[in-house]
């Protein structure tokens, strides 16, 4: 599944976030770096959400 990624210049760095995944964000010194970082952050974020959901179902 593809996710919309918003990338903005933030001072001397770049900032990326995924609007449909609150809290999923990344930074980088270059636009290429921030793009790589957010692409890594998305699956990690989704996995964390799955773990939270599984834990909530146990209770």
C-alpha positions in Angstrom: 0.0 0.0 0.0 1.3 3.4 -0.9 1.1 6.2 1.5 1.2 10.0 0.8 4.4 11.5 2.1 4.7 15.2 2.8 8.3 16.5 2.7 9.2 20.0 3.8 12.4 22.0 4.3 12.9 22.6 8.0 15.7 25.0 8.7 18.9 23.3 7.5 17.2 19.9 7.3 14.3 18.2 5.7 11.2 16.8 7.5 8.8 14.2 6.2 5.6 12.8 7.6 2.7 10.6 6.5 -0.6 12.4 7.1 -2.6 9.2 7.4 -0.2 7.7 10.0 0.0 10.3 12.9 3.4 10.2 14.5 5.1 8.7 11.5 7.9 11.1 10.6 11.5 11.4 9.7 14.3 14.0 9.2 17.3 14.1 7.0 20.1 16.4 5.9 19.1 16.0 2.2 15.8 15.4 0.5 17.2 12.0 -0.6 18.1 11.1 3.0 14.7 12.1 4.4 13.0 10.1 1.6 15.0 7.0 2.5 14.3 7.6 6.2 10.6 7.9 5.9 10.4 4.8 3.7 12.1 3.0 6.5 9.9 4.6 9.2 6.6 3.6 7.5 6.9 -0.2 8.0 8.3 0.3 11.5 5.4 2.5 12.4 2.9 0.1 11.0 4.5 -2.8 12.9 4.3 -0.8 16.1 0.6 -0.1 15.5 0.0 -3.8 15.0 1.7 -4.7 18.2 -0.3 -2.1 20.1 -3.5 -3.5 18.6 -2.5 -7.1 19.5 -1.7 -6.1 23.1 -5.0 -4.3 23.4 -6.9 -7.3 22.2 -5.3 -9.5 24.9 -6.7 -7.2 27.7 
